[in-house]
Amino acid sequence: MMIQIQELKSSWEIAHMDWVTALLAGGDRSYNACLVLVDRYRKAPMLLGCHKDNTAMDTAIMIWNKVISHTGLFQNIISDRYSKFTSALWKTSITCLE
């Protein structure tokens, strides 16, 4: 579904989210994927090592601990993941707020 994106006023209001998968496992945690978050305002990427089989809850907790706790909650996340994943991601994020 196409929606119009509002004009931005500050960083991390809107984040683009995508995964790079099928990487060779590496590092002390054997990450085999990378979550790429891009701040739409500054066009600044943030790369987070992860596993390709991470659930929406795993992803939400990782984003909360490594990004939102420093930047504040996003107003919108743009992703090509299916709607059930995005819904679960938001539900877990809201649970973290409580």
C-alpha positions as CSV (number, residue, x, y, z in Angstrom):
1,M,0.0,0.0,0.0
2,M,1.4,3.4,-0.9
3,I,1.1,6.2,1.7
4,Q,2.5,9.7,1.7
5,I,5.3,10.3,4.1
6,Q,5.0,13.5,6.2
7,E,7.7,16.2,6.2
8,L,10.3,15.4,8.8
9,K,11.4,17.8,11.6
10,S,14.0,15.8,13.4
11,S,16.1,12.6,13.4
12,W,14.7,9.1,13.9
13,E,11.0,10.1,13.4
14,I,10.9,7.6,10.6
15,A,13.2,4.6,10.2
16,H,13.6,2.4,7.1
17,M,14.3,-1.2,8.1
18,D,15.7,-4.0,6.0
19,W,17.8,-7.1,6.5
20,V,20.9,-8.4,4.8
21,T,20.9,-12.1,5.1
22,A,22.9,-15.2,4.0
23,L,26.1,-13.8,5.5
24,L,28.8,-16.1,6.8
25,A,28.4,-16.5,10.5
26,G,31.0,-14.5,12.3
27,G,31.9,-12.8,15.6
28,D,31.6,-14.0,19.1
29,R,27.8,-14.4,18.6
30,S,27.9,-16.0,15.2
31,Y,25.7,-13.4,13.5
32,N,24.6,-14.5,10.0
33,A,22.5,-11.4,9.2
34,C,22.5,-7.7,9.6
35,L,19.5,-5.4,10.4
36,V,19.9,-2.1,8.6
37,L,18.0,0.8,10.1
38,V,18.2,4.1,8.2
39,D,17.1,7.5,9.7
40,R,15.0,9.1,7.0
41,Y,15.9,12.6,8.2
42,R,19.7,12.3,8.2
43,K,19.9,9.3,5.8
44,A,22.3,7.8,8.4
45,P,22.4,4.0,8.6
46,M,22.7,1.9,11.7
47,L,23.9,-1.7,11.3
48,L,23.0,-4.3,13.9
49,G,24.3,-7.8,13.8
50,C,21.6,-10.4,14.2
51,H,20.5,-13.9,13.1
52,K,18.4,-14.5,10.0
53,D,15.8,-16.5,12.1
54,N,15.2,-13.7,14.7
55,T,11.5,-13.3,15.5
56,A,9.6,-10.0,15.7
57,M,10.1,-10.0,19.5
58,D,13.9,-10.6,19.1
59,T,14.1,-7.8,16.6
60,A,12.0,-5.4,18.8
61,I,14.1,-6.1,21.9
62,M,17.3,-5.5,19.9
63,I,16.0,-2.3,18.4
64,W,14.8,-1.1,21.8
65,N,18.1,-1.9,23.5
66,K,20.4,-0.6,20.8
67,V,18.5,2.3,19.1
68,I,15.2,3.5,20.7
69,S,16.8,3.7,24.2
70,H,19.2,6.3,22.7
71,T,17.0,8.0,20.1
72,G,13.5,7.8,21.3
73,L,10.5,6.0,19.8
74,F,10.0,6.1,16.0
75,Q,6.8,7.6,14.7
76,N,6.9,5.2,11.7
77,I,8.9,2.2,10.5
78,I,9.1,1.5,6.8
79,S,9.8,-2.1,6.0
80,D,9.0,-4.7,3.3
81,R,8.4,-7.4,5.9
82,Y,4.9,-8.8,6.0
83,S,2.3,-7.0,8.1
84,K,2.1,-9.7,10.8
85,F,5.8,-9.2,11.5
86,T,5.5,-5.4,11.6
87,S,2.4,-5.6,13.9
88,A,4.3,-8.0,16.3
89,L,7.3,-5.6,16.2
90,W,5.1,-2.7,17.3
91,K,3.3,-4.7,20.0
92,T,6.6,-5.8,21.5
93,S,7.9,-2.2,21.4
94,I,4.8,-0.9,23.2
95,T,5.2,-3.7,25.8
96,C,8.8,-2.5,26.4
97,L,7.3,1.0,27.2
98,E,5.1,-0.4,29.9
